[in-house]
Amino acid sequence: MNAWMSKVRLLLPLVVAVISALSLVSSARADDPYIPDPGAPAGDATVSVDSDGGGVTIYIAVSDTSPGSSDDSSGGSSDDSGGWSCTSAAMIIGNATRDWFVREAPLHPGDAPWVVNCDNGFMSIVWLPISTQPADVSIVIVPGVDPASMAADLRDHVPVPDITVGVNPATGLVAMPSWFWIEGYDGSAIRTSDTLGDTTVDVEVGPTGYRWSFGDGEALETDSLGEAYPQESDIRHTYQQSSLADDGAFRVTVRITFSVRYRVDGGPWEPLDPITRSFSAAYAVQQLQSILTGQ
């Protein structure tokens, strides 16, 4: 009992200051018998506070908001924005929250607890300067960090090497096989990452197949990159006509399909939809002409 009384004496000045702050909004909460549970989960959002001489802004970062849901309003409330209509008020300290307040108040000198309530059930407690007036408070609903969206954006901008199409011979001949291969990429996995706030997302892409289109209507699907000359490549094609009618060159294209996966803060890998990247080269093919010579 004596120990508890000692704590009360130490905290008495702070309690008096908090009670003074609470009196600013007591009339607004007089008809509200609900006492929030400080230990209750806050929900799928992150709350932060920015306090300066011009007022106090409470930011609620949510993982999913509809278009136009970002809102900035004063008076301790936010307008209805994508299901996030929120208000704030100084917290009523009663028997249910007394022990919590005695434990937490020394960690926030000069501040008083306020409750943020949203009509979709979200609740959080923030600590604001004791001198805060209700009219000083603005609530801003902003999009939060969505790891899946971060991963999708990284995937769509993954730094695939500048691949070129290799071919031998340099000019193709009708009825003679031409060899093809990929230059500038060895088929290894490609990784990229980004960090927003405290969230780091890694994305990894790796090739699962190559589709070669030789420009004359023929195609080949394989899991091989081919072999650069002078090695004998397994990616080969024999043209049956010259490229004269195709503006002098066939458009040879290799389309690479990449599987994609991502992880958050070093956790387990999760799959993402695959992507494809295409690379092309112009390839001239000539017809051999027989030349008769006199004896």
HELIX and SHEET records of a PDB file:
HELIX    1   1 ASN A    2  LEU A   22  1                                  21    
HELIX    2   2 SER A   26  ARG A   29  1                                   4    
HELIX    3   3 ASN A   95  THR A   97  5                                   3    
HELIX    4   4 ARG A   98  GLU A  104  1                                   7    
HELIX    5   5 ALA A  105  LEU A  107  5                                   3    
HELIX    6   6 PRO A  134  ASP A  136  5                                   3    
HELIX    7   7 PRO A  147  ASP A  156  1                                  10    
SHEET    1   A 4 ALA A  45  ASP A  52  0                                        
SHEET    2   A 4 GLY A  55  VAL A  62 -1                                        
SHEET    3   A 4 VAL A 137  PRO A 143  1                                        
SHEET    4   A 4 ASP A  71  SER A  73 -1                                        
SHEET    1   B 3 CYS A  86  ALA A  90  0                                        
SHEET    2   B 3 ASP A 111  CYS A 118 -1                                        
SHEET    3   B 3 MET A 123  PRO A 129 -1                                        
SHEET    1   C 3 THR A 164  ASN A 168  0                                        
SHEET    2   C 3 PRO A 177  GLU A 183 -1                                        
SHEET    3   C 3 ILE A 235  THR A 238 -1                                        
SHEET    1   D 2 GLY A 172  LEU A 173  0                                        
SHEET    2   D 2 VAL A 285  GLN A 286  1                                        
SHEET    1   E 3 ILE A 190  LEU A 196  0                                        
SHEET    2   E 3 THR A 199  SER A 213 -1                                        
SHEET    3   E 3 ALA A 219  THR A 222 -1                                        
SHEET    1   F 4 ILE A 190  LEU A 196  0                                        
SHEET    2   F 4 THR A 199  SER A 213 -1                                        
SHEET    3   F 4 PHE A 250  VAL A 264 -1                                        
SHEET    4   F 4 GLU A 270  TYR A 283 -1                                        
END                                                                             
